[in-house]
Amino acid sequence: MSIQTRTIEYTHDGVTFEGLLAWDDAHAGPRPGVAVAHAWAGRSAFEDGKARALAERGYVGFAMDVYGKGRRGRTREENAALMTPLVQDRALLQARLGAALQALAAQPEVDAQRLAAIGFCFGGLSVLDMARCGLPLKGVVSFHGLFTPPGNTAGRRIDARVLALHGWDDPMAKPEAVLAFAQEMSAAGADWQLHAYGGTMHAFTNPEANDPDFGTVYSARADARSWRAMHDFLTEVLA
């Protein structure tokens, strides 16, 4: 087994983006593709690592970019400045996510009929929007994602299967938001699941998260449990 990677540039509305593709060259022929949506700082070593980890499981992993090539945040203020315009303009976010998925589907290593997406924090919101707006995905997995609906997909059926992996003590997605999300998914006719981890806050998959006052704390137990749940889900939806 040898994990290979290459960067892929793609464009939307005159903006150039750069993602990282990862695959195992021991596998012959096209295989399922799994897009990875980044957290609020932009595409980083964290998301690239998840793409590689997916490649080790036989998928083609693709760390997406929705900010633009080279655009990254280093502080909370910079991260918020990058994320907020897209949270406020969900149609633009959805269009950029669609461009990224199209770039993934076009790669020769990828079976374009078997695509899924996973995302972390802001990326969790992103993949839920990919399902909400009807992008051609078999399933999406949101890790400690934000549940705020986009406002432009009400009344639309969700065909992709949905798995939300959530820290119950996440101050950025409180129980009332979880209930509203469940009601939204049911109203859209989605095949959805929610795993809530007790005693767990936001960013529980990020080993660098250690700020309980901000609500971001790593949990090795929830990290491991959620990753296993994701693999079971992907095995099912990409079979």
N, C-alpha and C positions, 0 to 999 in steps of 0.2 A: 504494500500500500504506500502510495506517495500522494500527499495532498498538494495539489497545484493551485496557484492563484494568478489572477490577472485583474487589472483595473479596467473598467469599462466606462467610457464617457457617453452620455446621452443628453439630449436637450429637450427643453420645453419652453415655449414662448420666448426664445432668444437667450435663455439662461442655460449654461452648461453645468451638468452634474457629473459626479464621479463615484461609482460604486465598486465594490470588491467582489469578484466571483471566486468561489472556491469549490473544487471538486476532487474526487479521488480518481487518479488515472488508471487504477486497477480495474475499474468498471468500464465495460465496453457499451457503447450505445447510449442514447438519451435516457435520462433518469429524472425523477421528480425534482422540481425546483422549489426552494423555500426562500422567500425574501425576508430580510431582517430590517425592521424599521428602527431607527436610532432614537435615543433619548434626547433631551432638550439641548445638549451640548453639540449635537451633530455627530456624523459618522466618526467613530473612534476605534481604538484598539479593542474595546469591549465588543462592539458589534462585529468587527472583523473576526474576532475570536469565535463568536457564535456561528458565523458563516463557516469557518473552518471546522468547528465541532459538528455542524450538520453534515459537512462533506465526509467526515469520518464515519457517519452513520449511513452513507450511501446516497445522500441527497446532493444536489447542487445548491450551495448556499450563496446568497447574494446580499451583501450589506448595502442597503440603499442609501441615497442621499437626497434630502428634500430642501437643503439650504443653498446649495451651489458649491461647485468645486472649490475646495480650500476654505470654505466658510465654517469656522468652528468657534465655540464659546469657551472661555477659560474661567469665567467667574459667573456667579448667579445672575448678575446684571446683564452680562453679555449673552448668557443662555436665554434669559427671558426676552431680550431684544430680538433674538433670532426666532424664538418659538412663537411669541405672541401674535405677530402678523398672520401666521398661518392658522393659529387657533381662532383668530377672528375672521379669517377668510377661508372657510373650510372647502369651498369649491376649488380654490387655488391649490390647497393642500391635496385634495383628492386628484386633481389633474396631474400634479407632480408625482404622486404615488402611482398613478396609471402609467405615466411615462417610464417610471422605473420598472414596473412589472412588465411592460412591453419590451424593455431592454433585456430583462431576464429571459423572457419567453423566446427571444430571437437568437439566443446562444445555441450553438450546435450540440452542446452537452445536455441540453434541457429538453424534457418531454413537455411541450407547451400545453398539453391537455391535463397535466397533473401539477398544479401549482398551489402553493400555500404561502402564508405569511405569518411571521411572528414579530412582536415588537415590545419594547420596554419603555415604561413611563409615557412620555409623549409618543413614543413609537407604539405603545399599546393603544392609545387613542387612534393613531394613524391606521393600524391594521383593522380596527373596528370600523373606521370610515371606509376602508377598502371593501369590507363586506357590505356596509350600508349602501354604498353607491353602485354595487353590482359588478365590481371588477371580477374577471374570470378566475376565481379561486375556488378550490375545493374546501378550504378551511382557513381560519385565522386563529392565532393564539395571542392573547393580550396578557403580558406580565406586568403587574402593578400599574395598569393603564388608567387613564382618566376616562370617565364614562359620559362626559357631557355630550349630548347629541348635537349633530352639526346644524340642524335647522333646515337642511335642504333635501332631506331624504324621508321625511314623514310620509307614511302611507305606502312606502315601497317595500316589497317583499325581499327578505334576505335569504338567498339561496346557499351561500357558503355556510358551512358549519362553524360554530363559534365556541371557543373555550376561553374563559376569563379566569386568570390566576391572580388572586387578590389577597392582600394583607388586610385582615379585618380591622386593624387599628390604624389604617392608612388615613391620615387627616386630609388628604387631597381627594379622597373618594369615600365619603362617610356612608354609613348604612342607608341613609335615605337616597343617596345617589345609586347605591347598589340595587335597592328596590326599584327605583325608576328605570335602571338599565334592564332588569329582569322583565319589567312590564313592557318596555320598548321591544325587546327581543321577541317576547311572546306575541305582541301585536303584529310584528313583522313576519310571523310564521317561521322564525328561525329554529333550527336544531341547535340549541345552545346548552352550555354547561357553565357552572360557576364553582370554582374551588376557593373557599375562603380559609385562610390560615390564621388561627387564633394567636394572639400575642405578637402580631407581625405588622410592621409599618411599611411605609412606601420604600421603594428601591431595594427590596429585600434580596434581589439577585446580584447586587453590586457590592463586591467586597470592600470597596472604598467608602461606602455609605456608613457614616457613624456620627449622625447629628440628630439626636432624639428631639431637640428643641425645634428643629426644622421638620421633623417627621420622617427622616430618611435613615434607616438602620438596616444593615445587612443581617440576614438570618441564614446561616448555613443549612439549617434543617429545611426551611421553606424553599430555599434555592434548589436543594436536591430533590425535594418532593415535586416542585413545579416542573423541573426539567424532565423528570420521569413521566409526569402527566402529559407533558407536551409530546414526548416520543410515542406514548400510547395513542394519543390523538392523531398524530401524523401517520402512524402505521395504519390506522383505520381509514382516514379520509383520502390518503394517497395510494391505497392498495390498487 
